[in-house]
């Protein structure tokens, strides 16, 4: 079915929800440790999705081998990147984080070239990846890359989170035959089980005195970018497929920058917008090369 206005509205809504996640994370980590933000975000998301699973008459997966794949996906797609990004956002703005995360599809192209036989780089994909990497260098700043100050380490943690998402994109290729809602519920459960011990042992959440705004931000993260966004992804894929969904990579960083400016009064340097243009240009070029099946570089 050709995409219609409803499909583009769903896609735009999903991009806005994902873009808002950087804003909510930035607010939450002001007075709640990152590991606790992640643990409760995942646990509350599971609590929201699991009743829907029961109402649909479905159950969590029972296959042991499948749970190994789910655990790997939960780690690389939720527990690890959420932790790295939340830790990075203690000092990095929501808008900058959104731009960093835009490199994820380009990193996926590099990894797919190495580990798959059917998704090799061609000259246009390669140029797209190089443009994206140039955007990251511009975003971080060459002088700060050489100095390696504390803020740069936080930025590198966010970039590592994007890499973790890219690794997960390859893992989920093995989960495409699994019923989607049970798989999503299982991912939330596995990731929250991974993170909750760290929150309880390291942070001692019962000793914290967070603000109401920070607590509400965690709830918003759980219900919006984690639980509801998961369900919206299923709807979009069922209607138009994964290729249509991939267009969201162009929209999420724009919403992230917009929300950071509107609600957190963030003012990004001109180099950040230059980096955004380079990264989005790299994504566009790589998608064009993939769509036209152009030959590999010699």
SULPE-V805575 format. One record per helix or strand of 3 or more residues. SS is the DSSP state (A for helix, B for strand). FROM is the first residue (numbers start at 1). LEN is the number of residues. Records with the same first field share a line. If there is no record, write none. Layout:
SS->FROM-LEN  FROM-LEN
This chain:
A->5-24  34-22  64-25  94-8  104-12  123-18  142-6  150-26  180-24  205-3  212-29  242-4  248-17  270-23
